[in-house]
Amino acid sequence: MAPTTWGEPMQLGDARDQTVAVVQTLHRGDDDLLTGGLGRAGLLADIQAAATSTDRAALRRRAIHTNWRGIAALGRRDVVNAALDVPVPGREFHAALQWPGDRQPSRFMLQLPDHFDVRRPRLLVVPSSGSRGIYGAMALGSGWALPRGWAVAYTDRGAGTDWFDVDTRTAPELSGLRTDDPAAQLFRVDSAELAGLPKHSVLIKHAHGGDHAEAHWGAFVEQARDFAWRLIDRVLPDCIGPRVSVAAGLSNGGGAVLRVLELEHGFDGVLAAAPNVYPVGGRAFPRYALEAALWIALAQAAPTLRDAPSPLPAEAWQAQAEQAESALLELGLLRRRSANNPVFAYRHLRRRGWPSETLAATRLSSVFDFWFSALPTYFCAAGRFAPNAQPLPVWFGPAAADGAPRAATDAERNLWWSDAAGIVPGAGVSLHTPDGRTAVLRRASELVRGNDDIAQRVRQGFRATRCGPILRSCPTTVLHGRSDGLIPSVCSSEPWLRFARAQGHRDVESIRPERTPHFDAFLGLPGYGEHYDAMLPHVYAGLDALAARLRS
């Protein structure tokens, strides 16, 4: 059966009695919900680009392919079982939901399998991980829920891959196809905010949307749950059994599901994996990301870390260590070049609370420069800065082979929605630092420590992401690998557990798998994956245990 074409919208009122256009499509035969008809072999293989800029079905299949591969270690048999080769037919629903006071809509998706049991209705609500688009958490959500007959509701938490191209003034519509119609775009930019931007700029919703969505990530999860049940009631009026709602998320999504416990109308269960969360006693991600961007590359050359598993040859991270030393000297954080500087960097991080076990797992994040790449997005979002008033000397856009800015091609623009991870660099879009990398680090450090209006605005945004009191507890599982080299548990999940238990939330389980890093998708890299185990099997097992408990 050929893929179903993008359907006509139906109208549905949401929890605030607003009319929302919902598009329903059927997915059966060789175009199922779980893998878009690709199966495990198709997910492992490379995929061709969407045939044309108007081929929505091909774009959807590519988004599924990209996001499965971006989260799961598909080449490892211990991660994904044979369920991927069993098609899951059903319906898919898409909508754009508005949160009161926000400028930008968030994406919502519901996957409703044909074998959904109306007598025992079960819903898993999954916010996207990282800054990914609406298909960004399929490996976690659909991979576990659909074969078991659960419906899955997704939210992109106001982030995602609805990127705006300044040259053409285009952005995706609900279907994922690009449009120059401002009324249909899911990332809306005022013309005045484009004045003065560098030519060939690309804007991303997480950084430039103007909403600081992270301050209310939990609300997006609750909104997705409520809208999903209203939609299920509309299309399945005989759904009358007792309902169960579980929230699960990874990384940023894990932080979002923990924050639903601060809301009055809670879930029946919550599972958070490697959560990026900022509790009392913890640290805000942009703060320790800046610290890591400054010091960890140099610390990689310390004897303690020299033999850490690396996806790149030693020459690569050694060159990064030398560049980091030069930047620290220029910033005045080191006095002189010395063979002892890597040891000094390592000890500095240990004094700042980074455990030795965590530092031993930071090689991957360091060589791929994840922390530095995150700074422009999180600093800009925290202060709700306009695209042409960014707080750091960085802008986003395609780059030629020599690093010079260039215009995006139509083919590249058409695949941002399906191929991007929601944050730059990626999908052919690069970070441009006109004054150099060190200038970015210097300004970020000034914003963290300074007292000018912009610094206070940024720090206020950091504080807005701190967890509030728990109002509604439920069975909660927190999974965090001991080898997480991106979101250290000492900054996030460990203080959150203390914070939750201090408020009387006793029904919480902490699972700390050994040898488990943050990114399963990199476990296929030689010199790296053989040293670590995957997180996703622990997530599936945790959801199995949670579901069994709720059944009993």
N, C-alpha and C positions, 0 to 999 in steps of 0.2 A: 504493500500500500504506500503510495507517495505521501510525503509530508503534507500535513494539513496547512492550508494557506492561512495567513493572518486574518482573524475573524472580524466580524462587525462588533462594535462595542455594545454592551448591555449597560443599563444604568442601575446603580445600587447606592442606597444611602448608607453612610458609615455611622459610627457611634455618635457623631455630632450632627447627624441629620443633614450632612452635605451630600449632594449628588456626585457620585464618582463613576466615571466611565471605566468599565471592566471589559477586557477583551478575553474571550474564551477560545481556545484551540484544542482540537482532538489530536492525540498522539498514540497511534496504534500501528501494528505491523512493524515495518522497518523504521519507524520514527517514534520510539517509545519515550517515556518520561525519564528513565534512569540514565541512558547513554545516548539518546537521540538516534538509536539504531546502530551505534558504532560497536557496541559490545566491548569486551576487554581488549581484544586484538586491535580493534579500531582506535581505541583510546591510546594504546601503546604506539600505534603507527603515526607517522606524520599525516597532516590533513591538508587538502588543497584549500586555497583561498575561496571565499564566497564567489560564486560564478559572476554575479553582477551586483551593482550597488543596490538593487531592488530585490535581491533574493533573500528574503527574510528567513526562510527555513534553513538555508545554508549558513546564514549568519548565526542562527540559534545553535545549530549543530557545532559550529566552530567555537562558540562560547562555552558549550558543554565540554568539548574536547580540551580547550585551554584551561578551564578551571578544575577539571578532574586532575590533569597533569600538574597544575600549579600547587595542589594540596597533597595529593596521595602519591606514595611511592609505588606506582603501578607495576613496576618490574619485579617487585618482591612478593612472592606468593603468600607470605605471612601477613600481608597488609589487606589485600582485596581478594575475596574468595570468588567462587564460581558464580555467585549471584549476579555478577555483571553480565554474564552471558544469558541470563534469563530476562527477556524483555518485560517491562512493566507498562502495560497500556493504561491510558487514563486521559484526564483533561488537565490543561494548564490555564491559569488565569493571571492576567497582568493588570496592574493599575498603578496610578501615581497618586500617592496620599500626601496630604498637606498637614503639617503640624502647626498649631496655632502660633503665630509670631515668627515663623520661619519664612525666609524668602523663597527657598527652593523646595520642590517636592521630593519625596523619597520614593524609591521603587518598591513595589510589593509584588510578590509572586506566590501563587498557591498551586501546588501539584497534588491532584486528587486522583489516586489510582482507582481503576475500575473495581478492584476487590476491597475497597474501603467498606468496613462493616458498620452499617448505620445503627446496629443494635449495640455496638461497643465502639463508639466513635473516638478516635485517638488523633491528636494533633501534635506534631513537633514543630516548634517555632525556632528558626535559625537565622540570626543576623550574620551577614557576610563577614568573613575574616579579613584582617588587614583593612584595605580601602577598596576591596574588590566589588565588582558589579553584582547584579541580582543572582547570577548563577555561581557566585564565588564560593559558596559553602556546600555545593552539591555533594562533594566527597564525604562530608560529615553527615549532612541531613538526608539527602535522597539515598545515599549509599546504605544507610542504616534503616531508614523509615519505610521507603517504598516497598522493598521486598516483604516487609512485615505487615503491609496493609495500612500503615499510618498515612495520613495526609501530612504534607510539609508546607509550612508558610515561611516565606523569606522576606527579609527587609535589607536594603543596602545601607540603612542607618544614615541617609543623607549624604553618603559618599558615592562611590561607584565610578563607572567609566563613561559617564555622560560628558565627555570632554568638549570644550568649546574652542573652535579654531578661529582665531582673530582675523586671519587673512580672508576667509570666506564667510565669516559670521554664521557658521553652521554648528549644530549640535544634534545629538540623537533625539528622536521622538520616542514614544512608548514602544514602538516595534523594534527599536535599536538602529533603524535606518536614519541617516543624517537628513536634516532639513534646515532651510534658512528662514523658516516661519517661526518668529519668536513665540507665538501663541502655542505652538506644538512642541517646542523644545523643552526637554527636562532639565536643562541648565540655562537659566535666564540671566542675562548680563545686560545692565544698563549701558547705553552707548557712552555716557559720560565717564564710565569706569574704564573705558578702553583708551581714553586719551593718554598719549604719552607712552603707551606700551611699545616695547621693541617689536619691530616687524617680525612676522612669522611666530608670534607668541601662541602658546596653547594654554588654556586655563582648565584646571581640574576642580571638580565640585568640592572635594574635601578641603582644599586650600582656599579657593577663591569664591566659594558659594555665599559667604557672608553670614553664616548661621552659627558657627561653632557647635555643630551637631553633637560633638562628643559630650557636651555638658548635659545632654538628655538622651544618651544612647538607650537607656532602659525603657524610656517612653516609646521609642520606635518599636521595640520588641512587644510591648503590651499592645500598641496600636495594631501591629500585624496580627497578633492573636485574635483581637476582637473583630477585626475586619474579616479574617479567615472564617470564623464561626458564622458571621452574618452571611457570608458568601455561600458557605456550605448549607445553611438553612434555606437559602434561595434556590439552590440547584438540587438539593436533596431534602424536600419537605418531610420525608418520612424518617429523618435522622433524629430519633427521640431517645436513644440510649444515654446512660450516664457518661458525661464527657470527661476526658482527661487531656490536659494541656501541659506539655513539657517544653522547657526552653533549653537549648544547647548551643554552645558557641566556642570558637577557637580564637585565641589571640585577642584582637579587638572585639570580636564577637563574644569571646569568653568574658571580657570585662562588661559587655553590654548585658549579658544574661544575669550576671551577679547583681547588677544595678536594678533589676526588676524587683528584687527583694525590698527595695526602698519604697515601692509603690503599694498602694492600699489593696488593690485587687491582684493577688499574686497568682502563681502557677502551682500546679500539683507537684512539680519536680524541676530541678535545675541541674545542669551539668556544665561546668566551665572548664575548658582545657587551655592551659598556658595563658591565663587571662591577663590582658593589659588593663589593670585596674589600679586606682589610686586611693587607697584607704588612709585613714588616720594612722600614722606611724609608717606609711609607705612613702614612695617618691613618685612624682609625676614623670611620665615617660619622656617628655621633651628635655627635662633637666638631666636625667641620667643618660639620655641619648647624646646630649652635648658633651657630657663628661667622657663617654665612650668614644665619640668622634675625635676628641682631643688626644686621648691617652692610650687607647687599646692597641692601635696599630704599632706604636712603639713598644708596648709591653710584649708584643708577639715575639720580639727578638730576645727577651729575657730567657736565661737557661731553663727556667721552670716551664716555659711554654714552647720552647723551640721545637719539640717533637710532637706538638699537638696535631691531630689529624687535619689535613688540608686538602681542599679540592683543587688547589693551584700549586704549581711548583714553588720550591722554597724561594727562588729568585723573585717571585712576584710579591710575597708578603715581606721579604727583606727590603725590597725597594720601597714598599709602603712605609715600613718602619723608618727608613731614612728620610722620607718626605715628612712624616709626622714629627720627627726630631727637628727638622728645619722649621716647621710651622710653630712648634713650641718655643724654639729659640726666638723666632720673630715676635711671638706674643709675649715674651718675657717670662714664660713659665719654666724655662730651663736657663741656666747661666751660661753654659758652654757645651760644646760637643765633648762627649765622653763615652767610653766603652761601657760605663756603668749606667748610662741613662736608661736603657731598657729595664734594668733592675729597679731604678728609681720610679719609672712609670708603673711597673707592676706593684711595687710597694705602696705607691700613692693610691692606686685603685683599691688595694686591700684595706688601707686606712679609711677609704671612703665607703667601705662596707661590701665591696664585691668579694664574694667567697672564692676561694681558690678553685673549687669545683666548677663554678660558673666561668671563671676566667679561662680555665682549660678548654672550655667549649666555645670560646668566642672567635676562633679563627675564621669560620665561615662568614659570620657577620662582618668581620673586619675586612677580609679580602674582597668582599662584594660591596663594602662601604655602605651598609644598610643604615647605620645611624646618621651619618652625614646626609644621606639622601632624604631622610625623614624630617630633618630640621626645617627646611623651608615650608613644608606643608603644615606641620604642627604649630610652628610659631605664627604663621599667617592666619590659620584657623582660630587660634586662641584669641586673637585680638579682633576677629571679624574684619580684617583689613580688606579694602577694595583691591581688585586686581592690579590697579596702577598705583597702589600705595603699600606695597609689600615691605615688611619690616627688615628683611634681609636682602643683601645685594645679589639676588638670584632670580632668574626667570626661566620658564620652560618653553622648549620648542625643538623641532628637528635639527639635527646637525649633520653637516657633510663629513666626509672621511677625515678632513683636517680639523674638525671641531667647529668650523664656521657655521653660523646660523643659515638655514635654508628653509624654503617653503615645503610643506608636506605635499605629497602627491595625493590624488584622489583615492588611489588604492590604499594608501596608508590611513587616511582619515576614515575610510569606510570600515576598517578593521580595528580601530581603537576600541570601539564598544565591546567587541568580542575578545580581543587579544590582550588588552591592558589589564594590569593588576590594580588600577585605580590610583597609583602613585608613580611619580617620576624618579629615576629614569625607567623607561620601558616602552614597548610597542613603538619604537622608533623616535620617541621623544626624550630629549636629554636635558640635563641641568646646565644652564649657561651661567657662569660666574665671571662677569666682566672684569672684576677687580681681583680675581683669584680666590682660591679656596680659603686661604688664611684670612682674608677680609670677611668672609662669611662667618668663620669661627669667632673672629674678634667681635663682630657686631652681635652675634648670638650671646656671647659671654657678657657683653655690655647690657643686653636686655635682661639677662638673668640677675645681674647685680645692680643695675643702674636705677635711677629715680626719675628719669624724664617721663613725660606723658606716655610715650610709646612703650617703654619698659614696664610701667605700671599697668598698662592695658594688657600686655602680654602675660604678666604674672597673674593678673586677675583672671584671665582666661584659664591659666593652669589651675588656679584654685577652684574654678567652677566645675572642674572634672572630679573633684574629691567626693568620695562616697558619703552619702547621708545615712541617717539612722535606718535600721532594718525595721520595717513596719509589718511585714508578712513573711514569716519563715515557712519553709517547706523542705522536704528531703533534698539536700544539696550535695553534689559531688564536685570536688575541685581536683583536677588532674594537672600536675605540673612536673615536667621532666627534670631530673637532677642535672641534666646536661643542656639545659636551655641557654643558649648563648646569645639571645636577643632580648627576651623579657625575663630578667632574673627574678626568680621566685622571692628572693629576699626583699625586693622592692615592691612586689605586687601581691601574690597569693598568700605568702606567709603572714604579712601584717593584716591582710584582709581576714584570714582565719582567726587571728587573735581579736581583731575588731568585732567580728561577728559573734564569737563566743562570749566576749565581754558584754554583749547586749542580750545574752541568753539564748542565742541561736545554737542549740545543741545538736540538732539533727543535720550535722554536716560531716562529710567524710573527706579526708585528704589522702590522695594517692600520689606518690612520688616515684614514678618509674625510673629505674636505673638506665643509664646510657641512652636517654631519650632527649633529642634536641628539639628545637622549635619547628624546624622545617622538614617534614617527611619527604617533600618533593626532591630534595637534594641528596637523598640517600643512594641514588643511582650513580653518583659521581665517584670515580675511582679515587682511592686514597682517603675517602671520607666515609662513605656509607658502610663499609665493612666494620667500622668501629662503633656504630650506633644502631639502635633499634627504633622502630617507628612508633609514633604517638597514636595514630588512628586506630589500631587494634585495641588499645586501652580505652579509647573513647567509645568504640562499639561495645566493648565488654561492660563499661560503666553504664551505658544506656540500657543494655540488657538487664543488668542488675536493678536499675531504677524502675524499668518497666515491670519486672517481676514483682518488685516490692509494691508497686501501685496496684497490680492485679490482686494481690493478697490483702 
